[in-house]
């Protein structure tokens, strides 16, 4: 969110869990697109976690941004650190666009980036309006399934979501129900439920593509015989959507990819490469190339060649 507002130069340290530890020990660093746009973030020192009270105080920050949403914990943190704490919701979806826009506006005020926050929000509003106009022409919604979701850990194609923004914004029918907990986040389903859902198109997240392939190989006979999307080879890869919170930029790129895949006649004027670069520039105010993101995230949105 800070990179979206062009204020990454204000960041003096990052947490270890989910960011700092990945700089050397894991190959996950580039799964969050903002790190591709701002590779210098790799060089920031890791402060540890919220329990490292002495280390955080020693960093002498003017502001702490936390993804904790528990108000009592936030109050406790602010009291312990003696530094203002600003809470952000990293899992808010664009279903609740006003919450997302409001968060950008408040952070923009805090960082002196009000104009940039307005520019970003207006750009997203324009994209949502464009998508709504295209969706209005969908007369025969495709039954679709999203799998391989990254959400606080890896999983195979059976981690799904009943609230997949690309399906809703392009006019596809999500064959899965919303998360039973009511939080609209990804969850594990079963092979039986996937078969019963009968999707005619499947989109698998790049973050777990290898695990999803293993899951496919394990259940290949059942999937190829009983699931229309596998029978017809209508199985596709998408950019990383959930990693270190919601990747709202990639989420919107995926919307255009899903729309162009399911309803090519409605998106015939769109070049995915150009649209993706346009969206990333809107969010990061920097140019990053489609080919670079594909290379670093290990995927090019396309029909999978597993068959």
PyMOL commands that set and color helices and strands:
alter all, ss='L'
color gray80, all
select helices_A, chain A and resi 8-10+20-23+29-31+33-37+39-43+53-59+71-81+94-111+114-135+165-170+191-197+206-218+220-226+228-231+248-262+264-267+272-284+290-297
alter helices_A, ss='H'
color red, helices_A
select strands_A, chain A and resi 13-14+45-46+64-66+85-87+143-147+159-160+173-174+187-188+201-205+235-238
alter strands_A, ss='S'
color yellow, strands_A
deselect
rebuild
show_as cartoon
